[in-house]
């Protein structure tokens, strides 16, 4: 359900989305830019919700226009939501005519970048903490239990078929002269997450 502005039907329009409506999908082509006026939406990347947007006048979808990319995320209404939708070209022309709008756009995007940088830094620190914990546990793992793969199967972390593939991958790496640990192969193949491996090694160490 959409109502177009009588002032300029081609350049921008007002659109209303009911709760649960997918506004656009990750990978879609499109350069329209959305400005939230009312409501709330979630941002979804690879089927995972990574954010909630409920602040009026938030700009959404600008990356597709400015970076010439397909949509990098999906956006879905979680409340009845109203948007102004404009073409990227129209926004560009408006900024050229009214530079103060461009300054405000820079301020908004800079604030978003600062939040993203803060989140990325926190995530990197968490990953480093897991890595350090794994290194400490790996230092003692060899003297505790010899058959790691069998224990992972017994605890339900791996299937027998996955252990065979891990052994084959480890053998090929070693024969090729590439130093690699079994834990690294497990994680690279997505058979186990770093968090699960830390949890298992801690249990193993206590036994």
C-alpha positions as semicolon CSV with decimal commas, in nm:
position;residue;x (nm);y (nm);z (nm)
1;X;0,000;0,000;0,000
2;X;0,174;0,316;-0,119
3;X;0,079;0,681;-0,146
4;X;0,281;0,900;-0,378
5;X;0,358;1,261;-0,304
6;X;0,170;1,497;-0,536
7;X;0,478;1,722;-0,544
8;X;0,709;1,485;-0,729
9;X;0,584;1,138;-0,812
10;X;0,904;1,037;-0,993
11;X;1,166;1,154;-0,744
12;X;1,029;1,031;-0,414
13;X;0,722;0,873;-0,258
14;X;0,576;0,778;0,078
15;X;0,534;0,405;0,142
16;X;0,369;0,212;0,423
17;X;0,473;-0,142;0,522
18;X;0,276;-0,365;0,755
19;X;0,442;-0,567;1,031
20;X;0,624;-0,868;0,888
21;X;0,671;-0,719;0,541
22;X;1,013;-0,773;0,383
23;X;1,112;-0,432;0,243
24;X;1,406;-0,562;0,042
25;X;1,629;-0,868;0,044
26;X;2,002;-0,921;0,069
27;X;2,142;-0,951;-0,284
28;X;1,863;-0,752;-0,448
29;X;1,951;-0,492;-0,708
30;X;1,828;-0,142;-0,639
31;X;1,950;0,210;-0,570
32;X;1,647;0,358;-0,395
33;X;1,717;0,509;-0,055
34;X;1,474;0,468;0,236
35;X;1,419;0,719;0,517
36;X;1,230;0,580;0,816
37;X;0,960;0,817;0,938
38;X;0,767;0,588;1,170
39;X;0,788;0,231;1,298
40;X;1,072;-0,019;1,335
41;X;1,263;-0,263;1,114
42;X;1,521;-0,535;1,164
43;X;1,841;-0,568;0,961
44;X;1,917;-0,926;0,857
45;X;2,245;-1,061;0,715
46;X;2,276;-1,426;0,611
47;X;1,944;-1,503;0,788
48;X;2,073;-1,359;1,116
49;X;1,922;-1,047;1,273
50;X;2,207;-0,805;1,336
51;X;2,023;-0,488;1,428
52;X;1,702;-0,300;1,501
53;X;1,625;0,042;1,354
54;X;1,349;0,247;1,515
55;X;1,487;0,602;1,510
56;X;1,292;0,840;1,283
57;X;1,486;0,989;0,989
58;X;1,732;0,698;0,980
59;X;1,862;0,643;0,626
60;X;1,856;0,284;0,499
61;X;1,986;0,131;0,177
62;X;2,229;0,406;0,080
63;X;2,522;0,166;0,031
64;X;2,365;0,016;-0,280
65;X;2,366;0,357;-0,448
66;X;2,691;0,508;-0,323
67;X;2,902;0,191;-0,356
68;X;2,722;0,046;-0,660
69;X;2,650;-0,281;-0,478
70;X;2,358;-0,517;-0,450
71;X;2,176;-0,495;-0,119
72;X;2,415;-0,604;0,155
73;X;2,136;-0,691;0,402
74;X;1,766;-0,766;0,418
75;X;1,529;-0,526;0,595
76;X;1,196;-0,635;0,745
77;X;0,927;-0,435;0,924
78;X;0,866;-0,549;1,283
79;X;0,610;-0,272;1,336
80;X;0,381;-0,095;1,093
81;X;0,635;0,139;0,933
82;X;0,631;0,442;0,707
83;X;0,914;0,550;0,477
84;X;1,007;0,819;0,235
85;X;1,165;0,642;-0,061
86;X;1,375;0,837;-0,307
87;X;1,607;0,752;-0,591
88;X;1,978;0,780;-0,528
89;X;2,003;1,026;-0,816
90;X;1,741;1,250;-0,657
91;X;1,928;1,252;-0,325
92;X;2,251;1,333;-0,508
93;X;2,088;1,626;-0,689
94;X;1,932;1,751;-0,365
95;X;2,270;1,750;-0,188
96;X;2,424;1,949;-0,473
97;X;2,148;2,209;-0,445
98;X;2,144;2,216;-0,065
99;X;2,489;2,134;0,078
100;X;2,356;2,147;0,435
101;X;2,163;1,829;0,360
102;X;2,489;1,665;0,256
103;X;2,649;1,769;0,584
104;X;2,361;1,618;0,778
105;X;2,391;1,298;0,573
106;X;2,762;1,278;0,653
107;X;2,684;1,323;1,023
108;X;2,429;1,040;1,018
109;X;2,653;0,801;0,827
110;X;2,954;0,884;1,044
111;X;2,752;0,800;1,353
112;X;2,654;0,467;1,202
113;X;3,017;0,393;1,108
114;X;3,128;0,470;1,464
115;X;2,875;0,219;1,602
116;X;2,981;-0,043;1,349
117;X;3,350;0,009;1,431
118;X;3,278;-0,024;1,802
119;X;3,090;-0,350;1,744
120;X;3,363;-0,488;1,516
121;X;3,630;-0,404;1,775
122;X;3,436;-0,579;2,049
123;X;3,384;-0,884;1,827
124;X;3,755;-0,897;1,740
125;X;3,847;-0,880;2,110
126;X;3,612;-1,169;2,187
127;X;3,765;-1,377;1,906
128;X;4,115;-1,305;2,036
129;X;4,009;-1,413;2,384
130;X;3,884;-1,745;2,247
131;X;4,206;-1,790;2,050
132;X;4,420;-1,727;2,356
133;X;4,213;-1,969;2,557
134;X;4,249;-2,232;2,286
135;X;4,627;-2,184;2,277
136;X;4,653;-2,240;2,652
137;X;4,441;-2,552;2,634
138;X;4,634;-2,683;2,333
139;X;4,958;-2,656;2,530
140;X;4,841;-2,933;2,761
141;X;4,606;-3,129;2,533
142;X;4,865;-3,375;2,397
143;X;4,952;-3,514;2,741
144;X;4,592;-3,554;2,855
145;X;4,410;-3,775;2,604
146;X;4,550;-3,923;2,281
147;X;4,233;-3,974;2,076
148;X;4,061;-3,638;2,043
149;X;3,835;-3,732;1,752
150;X;3,688;-4,038;1,924
151;X;3,608;-3,834;2,231
152;X;3,439;-3,568;2,020
153;X;3,222;-3,841;1,870
154;X;3,137;-3,982;2,214
155;X;3,032;-3,637;2,336
156;X;2,817;-3,584;2,027
157;X;3,026;-3,307;1,871
158;X;3,121;-3,509;1,559
159;X;2,993;-3,795;1,347
160;X;3,215;-4,090;1,247
161;X;3,204;-3,970;0,886
162;X;3,337;-3,629;0,988
163;X;3,626;-3,785;1,181
164;X;3,733;-3,973;0,868
165;X;3,730;-3,651;0,666
166;X;3,932;-3,475;0,937
167;X;4,194;-3,750;0,940
168;X;4,222;-3,738;0,560
169;X;4,259;-3,359;0,562
170;X;4,521;-3,372;0,837
171;X;4,717;-3,640;0,650
172;X;4,716;-3,441;0,325
173;X;4,834;-3,127;0,502
174;X;5,116;-3,314;0,675
175;X;5,223;-3,490;0,357
176;X;5,227;-3,153;0,180
177;X;5,454;-3,010;0,447
178;X;5,190;-2,773;0,582
179;X;5,194;-2,749;0,963
180;X;4,837;-2,755;1,086
181;X;4,657;-2,865;1,402
182;X;4,358;-3,093;1,419
183;X;4,165;-2,820;1,600
184;X;4,219;-2,582;1,309
185;X;4,087;-2,838;1,060
186;X;3,777;-2,896;1,274
187;X;3,701;-2,524;1,278
188;X;3,784;-2,468;0,910
189;X;3,541;-2,744;0,812
190;X;3,272;-2,590;1,039
191;X;3,238;-2,920;1,226
192;X;3,273;-2,737;1,556
193;X;3,276;-2,372;1,665
194;X;3,565;-2,219;1,862
195;X;3,328;-2,183;2,159
196;X;3,232;-2,551;2,147
197;X;3,596;-2,655;2,117
198;X;3,693;-2,445;2,419
199;X;3,405;-2,597;2,615
200;X;3,507;-2,951;2,519
201;X;3,877;-2,901;2,594
202;X;3,793;-2,759;2,936
203;X;3,582;-3,067;3,013
204;X;3,861;-3,288;2,879
205;X;4,123;-3,115;3,090
206;X;3,925;-3,164;3,411
207;X;3,890;-3,539;3,361
